[in-house]
Amino acid sequence: MHNPDPSKIFAVGLGFMGSKVLLSAIELELFTVLGGGARTALQLGERLSLHPRSIADFLDVLVSQGFLSREGDGATALYANSADADLFLDKNKPSYIGGIFEMANHRLYGFWGELTEGLKTGRPQNEIQTGGDLFAELYADENRLEEFLHAMAGAQMGNFIAFAEKFDFGRYNTFCDIGGAGGALAVQVALRNPHLRCETFDLPAVKPLAERFVGAMGVSDRVDVTAGDFFEGPLPSADVVTMGNVLHDWDESQKQTLISKAYDAVRPGGAFVAIEMVIDDERRTNTMGMLMSLNMLIETEGGFDYTGAQFDTWARAAGFSRTEIVPLTGPTSAAIAYKD
Ligand SMILES: C[S@@+](CC[C@H](N)C(=O)[O-])C[C@H]1O[C@@H](n2cnc3c(N)ncnc32)[C@H](O)[C@@H]1O
């Protein structure tokens, strides 16, 4: 029997409220402040310049969401980070993934306000609403370039570590990540596979930042940072060629072009791997993957996320002999295409 209950409608319909509290907490660096130890409500109010009217509600929402703990009540209530908030949202820790949420707060939150317009027009609702190239636009400004690269690294770090640990690199000698942004994937693969020669390839504007990161991680001797345009000329060749969140930026014919170029770049017996929120073939369960596809509507001219079955069709058309989907973390998988 159907028991009428609107709670799910409320949870989803007003979900933006809870989302914005977390995004503002990250913007205000609340979890970074608490990374230095527990603080009272009074201390946090002063440190974050909060109006007295907002302090208890703001902090206690975060307690109820599981991101903070609280002992006591009122102005002397003592707040601390939860274990996950402390690990992932304290800027002073190398495990910080807040970059993606800083960008979500600063760019996507506003752009998603225009979703209905995007649904009706099929047009992006961001900086390239009236035309232009997304990456040229993002990279024209040094701060935006850095924010974007931190966002990418934060979004994919768990997947990159899972992939570097799960994928058997034992029989391969060379690895190249195409559209590798700051070099996060090549670094994780290099750290776990000392025998591999690695490369991270992206647009020229990204190169200095990637070189700095690869150097800071102590793997410059095994990770080459190279620059170019993946639509111009052949891709660097390697036994294993990856693209993380690259295919979803582009329309179907551009996806096919990139997969065909990857086929040419992969050495015989090697593999091409796309690391993305691969949607379930039935398109019923991977909500985040389908939301990410709508995010590509907001952000790009023709991009969309895709199912494993679509990846298989494109990969076989490019010449790969078989594919498999290996789940990584949350909604993200490695879509692997093997070359005979
Ligand atoms: C959505 S980001 C993904 C970054 C990273 N691979 C990840 O998984 O987080 C797409 C990347 O493709 C790069 N890119 C875009 N157009 C490119 C082009 N024409 N040639 C080379 N790289 C390009 C961007 O600079 C950016 O780093």
The ligand as an SDF file (V2000), in Angstrom:
LIG
                    3D

 27 29  0  0  0  0  0  0  0  0999 V2000
   37.7460   18.5540  -16.7740 C   0  0  0  0  0  0  0  0  0  0  0  0
   39.4760   18.7170  -16.7990 S   0  0  0  0  0  0  0  0  0  0  0  0
   40.0170   17.1590  -16.1640 C   0  0  0  0  0  0  0  0  0  0  0  0
   41.3580   17.2060  -15.5310 C   0  0  0  0  0  0  0  0  0  0  0  0
   41.8820   15.8760  -14.9800 C   0  0  0  0  0  0  0  0  0  0  0  0
   42.2040   14.9280  -16.0220 N   0  0  0  0  0  0  0  0  0  0  0  0
   40.9210   15.2460  -14.0130 C   0  0  0  0  0  0  0  0  0  0  0  0
   40.4750   14.1370  -14.2010 O   0  0  0  0  0  0  0  0  0  0  0  0
   40.6290   15.9060  -12.9990 O   0  0  0  0  0  0  0  0  0  0  0  0
   39.8420   18.6260  -18.5300 C   0  0  0  0  0  0  0  0  0  0  0  0
   41.3250   18.8580  -18.8490 C   0  0  0  0  0  0  0  0  0  0  0  0
   41.4900   18.8400  -20.2630 O   0  0  0  0  0  0  0  0  0  0  0  0
   42.4300   19.8360  -20.6160 C   0  0  0  0  0  0  0  0  0  0  0  0
   42.2110   20.2450  -22.0000 N   0  0  0  0  0  0  0  0  0  0  0  0
   41.1310   20.8700  -22.5140 C   0  0  0  0  0  0  0  0  0  0  0  0
   41.2760   21.0760  -23.8350 N   0  0  0  0  0  0  0  0  0  0  0  0
   42.4890   20.5730  -24.1590 C   0  0  0  0  0  0  0  0  0  0  0  0
   43.2110   20.4740  -25.3950 C   0  0  0  0  0  0  0  0  0  0  0  0
   42.6870   20.9450  -26.5250 N   0  0  0  0  0  0  0  0  0  0  0  0
   44.4240   19.8730  -25.3740 N   0  0  0  0  0  0  0  0  0  0  0  0
   44.9600   19.4070  -24.2160 C   0  0  0  0  0  0  0  0  0  0  0  0
   44.3150   19.4620  -23.0140 N   0  0  0  0  0  0  0  0  0  0  0  0
   43.0920   20.0420  -22.9930 C   0  0  0  0  0  0  0  0  0  0  0  0
   42.1310   20.9590  -19.6410 C   0  0  0  0  0  0  0  0  0  0  0  0
   43.2080   21.8700  -19.5330 O   0  0  0  0  0  0  0  0  0  0  0  0
   41.8280   20.1970  -18.3700 C   0  0  0  0  0  0  0  0  0  0  0  0
   42.9890   20.0090  -17.5870 O   0  0  0  0  0  0  0  0  0  0  0  0
  1  2  1  0
  2  3  1  0
  2 10  1  0
  3  4  1  0
  4  5  1  0
  5  6  1  0
  5  7  1  0
  7  8  2  0
  7  9  1  0
 10 11  1  0
 11 12  1  0
 11 26  1  0
 12 13  1  0
 13 14  1  0
 13 24  1  0
 14 15  1  0
 14 23  1  0
 15 16  2  0
 16 17  1  0
 17 18  1  0
 17 23  2  0
 18 19  1  0
 18 20  2  0
 20 21  1  0
 21 22  2  0
 22 23  1  0
 24 25  1  0
 24 26  1  0
 26 27  1  0
M  CHG  2   2   1   9  -1
M  END
$$$$
